[in-house]
Amino acid sequence: MYSPTPDDWRDANRRRWDERVPLHVASDYYDLDAFRAGQDSLRAFETAEVGDVTGRSLLHLQCHIGLDTLSWARHGAARVVGLDFSEPAVDAARELAAGLGIGQDRATFVAADVYDAADAVPDPSYDIVYTGVGALCWLPDIRRWAETAASLVAPGGFLYLAEFHPLCDVLDDSTGSRVVHDYFARDAWVDETPGSYTDFDAPTVHNRSVEWQHPIGEVVSALAAAGLRLDFLHEHDFTLFERFGALEPSGDGRYAFPADRPRIPLMYSLKATRPH
């Protein structure tokens, strides 16, 4: 339900994520054995849009257990830094990197709130600041996020964001065809659903979560106000999980509406550069 931002929003979310780390590490969803064997966790559209990262430095904000971060290292990034507010997640990422033989000189993981990233990460700026899917909904202040992220982009470097489209937040869960929520709502969405997206039936204790929706115009405007120049904004007619009951698998881990339905955007991605 929508409500004013509760005072304990950060602690509630951290407790929820901390508890779910071991569930995720052991899950088929993340399949760490396949990842250790060389499977890439990045989506094809991300690697195509980001381009060649060989020899570049990359900061991954809200990195969770580090699969995407380490995938960028495998793609040739000279140095990757992952930041997440969950210490168990950061511990899991460090353990995974060590097991892959990726040393701390190439992959560093930091436990800190994303709003404190500028003071927490080891370098003053990065060639690429990357934020993966499902991150922005956990943040109440998108302008503060944009200012923080932009401050870490080196001159000539860029921020890349791939996210679930906020339009999905206003549609009904069963068919995805009816508008049932307010697109411009700014209040927090407080939920108590147990389990995890890796296992909906998993027994869990810390189930309270606090989230926010951020219209695309708000995100783009915040990045522009922070001094970045928008290179592109792409909308995609697929998503990465069965968000609505009417979605169908469309290959490569994607889900889309049936071909006989009008298409709507389910995800978006953008690139924004800091001028020299």
Steps between C-alpha positions, in 0.01 A plus 500: 500500500608859446607695809731786604864394517549312829799595710640147495482451123874444457533259793191307395629457146847406618365232733293360216794485259743368762269207572458416133868489408549132599178412317630668186847349525348151518231559236463365148401854402856627543658158433844582634641170377418598142639847560824356634516286187486810280135591458444872442241668724471813284217542252587521130345844459713634785831384357398631157402843635793540738747389237861395543617540862853372442750687711239722663403548863141421599300569815189291560257663743263272695686192381337236728719184492718628218422281199450789260802680646725201442349442156624844398846399620473190282409727209832673541451788743837582654348566842151449638361623830169375636308680773202372697343587834473133605816374668406132446456576129841667483657207687344261246634711212850504646493123551380448144775722358766319702371164378526620141855616555413866444719691744411811695713707263240424230180455701424687821173479692386763748218486756335844512176681430479613139445860610840481673678351200722801427662465843502120507652388168877490455529728194377856441346416161444219250479468123165325535245514781256213456169429673321174428134412501281526808708761682329839487177383664684470832593870509270782618699793356586458132659846474746415777576170328566678170728756663698226674529279192589790270772620736675165450503512119841605365513775233428327169352203684136402530226363720300204371169400653274205414173485690148364508264750341295696758190446287501143632448631852155635418353197318306209645710194581286242322466633145708817495223666303327724757631810675437446872764722665610862472801547270597824675464373857789611720410321822682186604362157419521288816469125456518196730525218245716208622737298282718628220495533124732198494256293706154637572434228759821541699438547873621847597478721808593852385227560244435873523618699201469866405517599132433796273413544134687754289355619167753507217471878466608539861805276449615672180445848642698414814796376295491809280489726806804312633703600195471194276402511132249240384636289212197273465187379671374166371172331592469123470193282446636216715582443865708248696237321707131413482383834637148448367309176461444571131872513416661219304865387475661647189850352522827605666327530838259762371125528544264690271130532430350272232535619142125569474518766772608862451852545631590725792841579650601259776860614549714799413870578477694822470852631461606841625848647450705749700650743248876555500 
